[in-house]
């Protein structure tokens, strides 16, 4: 097969959820299928680490895309031109975006419809773009891969798409995190929090991640008990961070809150040395940090909304992300019960067995094959 792929989000040192899915899935598919030809469409200079094998032909397609107008130019003019030239059997887009009427069977990966649920967190131009193009992407794609059952149900509900057109392929943990020895944990805590225990958040910083409520819950937790806990917020500022910074700086326990951006290789020891991962987002299509907390061997507290209960199962404490009290109570439970912490850690390791990049890559390739085999039966 000749498979053209949208790889514009494969950026060295800048891979979060969507890019991580693309990286892990594509790497396995390319290596496991040397008989196929892959054409990777980048929108800027790329790292050679993303050219996984000799059967990959990288193509830089200008212009670099982030603004909606540039996305339209990239997809509707430049990518269509490449597809017409290459004549692939399949166009695979792991970030949902695709040309309209692409002239080739197209598979998209739909990670979430967050813009329909968290309407105030998207700027004007992106909101207009999403509302116009996303229904068209989902309707015109030959096949849709959803990263969770929740996302599949959401697509069916919001766009009226037949469930048979949508397959669920989960994310997985990346094998990057692991439990930390007590000696290492003590050393990390001494450096990070002067030896004190801490809760950790891992992810980007913007309103949907609900870090404002996390800080307020931490303030409430600290005000009710005489404890030495700290809160570590690990991640890059993304957008609409004004309320976050105000809440952070106004916190009466500001000295107990650490904010850092860390290189990927330093994350395992910092995450693994925490007493718990708090990932209390308002909305997620999946929520990879939940699995990363399990992998690191620490308890996880996450939200009882959208896809997060599906990912966490019974291995995490579920809270109402809009309730400061609910999040604070989870902090109390974690801090007061060593038995609870051990139980959650054990359940977390068991839960991880349900998610595998190898299995997800195999399932994705089977979907690609099935669409390619039906190509002759479809007019494009």
N, C-alpha and C positions, 0 to 999 in steps of 0.2 A: 504493500500500500504506500501511497504518497500522502503524507499527513502534514498539513500546514497548521502551525500553532501560534496563537497569540501569546508571546512571552514578554510583553512590555513591562510586567511587574517584577521580573527577575532582576533585582538590583542588589548588588553585593552590600552586605551589612545593613540592609533595609527591608528584610523580608519578615512581614508579619503574617497574619492568618491566611489571607487569600494567596499571597505569593508562596507561602510555605506549602499549601496544598499543591500548587502548580509544580514547585520544585520536587517534592517528594514523589508525586505521581509520575511526572514526566521522566525523571531520572530512572525510575524502575522500568517504565515502558520502553524507553529508548534502549537501555542496556539489554533487556530481556528479548527484544525483537530486532536483531540486527538485519533481518530480511526486509524491514520497512525503511522508507526514506522519510526523514523529518525535516521540515523547513521552519525554523524558529524566527518569528518576526519580532525584532527588538525595535524600540523607538529611539535608541541612543546607544553610544558605545557600551559594550557588554563585557562581563568577566568571562574569561575562558573556562572558568569552573562550571559554567552553565552549558557548555558544549559537551554533553555527557559521553558521546562516543563518535566514531567516524561516520555514522549514518545520519548525523545532524549537519544541515547546511544553515548557518546563521545569516540573516539578512537584516540590515539596518534600514528601517523605513521611517523617513522623516515625515512630519515634524515630531519632536518630543511631545507627548500627550499628557496633559493634566487638566487644562481648562476644557470645558465642554465643546467649545468651538473647535479646538484643535483635535479633540476626539472625533468629531464629525468629519473633519478633513481627513484624518488618519484612516478611519474605517471606511467611509463612503467613497473616497477617491483613491488613497494610496494602497490600502489593503485590497480593495477590489481589483486594482491594477495588478497587484502581485498574484492574486488568485487566478486571474485570467491568464497570466503568463505561465504560472506553474501547472495549472490544471490538476490540483490535488484531488484525491478521492474523498477527503474529509477536511473540514476546517474545524479545529478544536480551540475553543476559547475558554480558558479557565477562570476568567474574571467577569463573565456574563456578557461583556460587550462584543458586538458582532456587526458586520455590515448588513443593511437591509437589502433583501433580494441578492444574496451573495453569489448566486450562480453555482454553488457547491453545497452539498449536504453539510450542515453545521451543527455541532454539539456545543452547548454552553453549560458551564457550571454556575449554578445560582447559589450564592452563599447566604443571602438574606434579602428581605425587602424592608430593611430598617427605615428607609426614608418614608415609608407609609405609616410607620408606628411612632417614630420620634421626629415629628415634622419640624420642630423648632431647631433641630441640630444640623440642618442642611442649608447652605447659602442659596440665594435666589436662583442663580444660573444653574447650579447643579440640580436643584429641585425641579426646575423646568425641564431640564434634560432627562432626569429620571422618569418623570411622569409621562413624558412623550415617548421616549425610546424603550424603556424597560418592558412595557406591555408588548411592544412590537418584537423585541428580542425573544421573549418567551414564546410568543405565538409563532414566529417564523422559524425558530430553531427546529431541526428535525428531531432532536432529542435533548432533554434537560436532565442534568445531574444536579440533585439537591444534596447539600452536605448534612442534612438531618431530616428526620421524618417531619419535624415541626416546619421546616422550610418547605418541604414538599406540600404539606397541608396548606401552608400560607399561599403558595403559588396557585394551588387549585382554587382556594377561596377567593383570592383577590383578582385573579385573571381568568377564572373559569376554564382552566386547562384540564383536559382529561388526565386522570391520574396515571394511565398507562403510558403516557408520554414522558413521565418523570420517574427516574430511578434514584434511589438514595445511595450515596457513597460517602461514608463518614471520613472525617479527618482522623488523625491519630497522634499519639505522642511521638516525639522525634528521637527518642533514645539519647537525648542531650542531658537530661537531668537524672540524678541518682541520689540516694541517701548519703548524708554527710556523717562522718565519724564524729564522736563526741569531742575528740581533741580538736578537729578542724572546726566544729561548731563553736567551741569556746573561743577559738582564735578569731573567727569571723565576727562573733558578737562583741568581742573586746574591741575590735577595730571599728565596727559599725555603730554600736550602741553602748559602748563603755561596759560591755559584759551583760547587758540586760536582754531579756527575751523580747521578741518582736513579732508582730503580724506583718505580712507582706502583700502588696498588690503588684502584679506584673501585667503591663500592657500600655497602650498609648493613653494619652490624657486628653479627653474631650467629654462633652456632657453626657453622652450615652453610656459612658463607663461608670457614671454615678460616683465619682470619687469625692464629690462634695458631701454626699450623704455618708460616705465611708469615714471621712474626717470628722463629721459631726457625731457619728456614732462612737468613734474613738474618744472624742471629747467627753461624751456622756459616760462611757465606760470608765474613763480616768477619774471623772468627778465623783463617781459613786464608791470607789474603792481606793484604798491606799496601795497602789501597785506600781511596779517599775517597768511596765510594758511600754514598748515603742511601736511606732507604725512606720514601715518602710514603703515608700511609693516609688516603684522602679519602672521607668518608661519615659518616652519622649513626649513633650507637649505637641499636640496635633492642631486642634482648632478650638475656638471659642473657650479659651482657658481663663477668661477674666474672673468668673465666679469661683473657679478653682483656686486661683491665687489669692483672692480676697478671703476665702474661707480658710485657706492654709495660714495666711499671715495673721488673721484674727483669732486663730485658735489659742485658747489659754494654755494649751499644752504644746505649743509650737516647738519647744526645745526637744520634745519627744517624737517629733515627726521628721523622718529623713527622706529626702527626695534625691534620686540619682538616675542618671542614664549610664548603663553599663554595657561594655562590649559583651558579645554573646558568650565568649569563653569564660567570663567571670560570673555569669548568672547562676550556674548550678550550685556553687557553694553558698551564695547569698540566699537563694530560694530554699535550699536544703537546710539551712541553719535557722529558718523561721519556725515559730510555733504553729503557724497556720497560714494558708493562702486565703485571702479574701478577694473574691471575684464576684462582686455584687452589681453587675451591669444591669441596666434597665432593659436591654434587649440584645440578644445574640442569635445569629443563625447557627452557631455551634458553640464556640468557647474553648479553644485549645488550651488556654492556661489552666482550666480545670484538670485536664489530663496531665499537664506539666506538674501540677501540685501533687497528683497521685504518684507520678514518676519520681518526684523528689523525695517521696516518703514523708510528706507532711499532711496534716489534716486540711481539708478544703471546706470553705464556706462559700456558697454561691446562691444565686437568685432562684426563686420559685417560679420564674416566668420564662416564656418563649422556649428555646431549645435546652436551656441549662439543666432542668430536671432530667431530660432525656439522656444527656451526657453523663450526669453525675450518678444517676441511679440512686441506690441507697447508701452510697459511699461518701456523701457529703452532708453537711448541715445546710438545709434550704431556708432562706430568709426572704421576707418581703423587701425588695430593694428600695421601695418608697418609704419604708418605716425605719426611722433612725433607731427606734426602740428595738425592733426586731434584730437589726444588725448588732446593736450593742449587747443584746442578750446572748447572741452567739459568741461574742468575745468573752463574756463572763463564763459561759459553758466551757469553752476551750481552755481558758486560763485556770479554771478551778479543778478540772478533772483529767488527771493523767490517764486514767482508764479509758475515757472517751477518746482522747487523742490516739491511743494505741489501737482502739477499735476502728476508728476512721482510717488510720494508716493501713491497717490490714485489709479493710474493705476496698480502699483505693487501689492497692496492688491487684486485687481480684478484678476490679472493674476495668483495669487497663487491658485485660485479656480480650475484651470485646472490641478493641480498636487496633487495627494493624494497617500500616501503609502498604505492606506487600499485598494483603487481601484487597485493599481499596484500589491499588494499581491494576491488579488482575481483573477486577470487576469493571474498571474504567475501560480497559482494553477490550473486554468482551462487548461493551457497549459500542465502542468505535467499530469493531468488526461487524456487529449486527447492522449498524447504519450503512457501512460501506457495502455490505452484501445486498442491501435493499436499494442501492443507488440507481440501479437500472430500472426500478419500478416507479421512480419518482421523477417528475418533471421539475427542473430548476431553470 
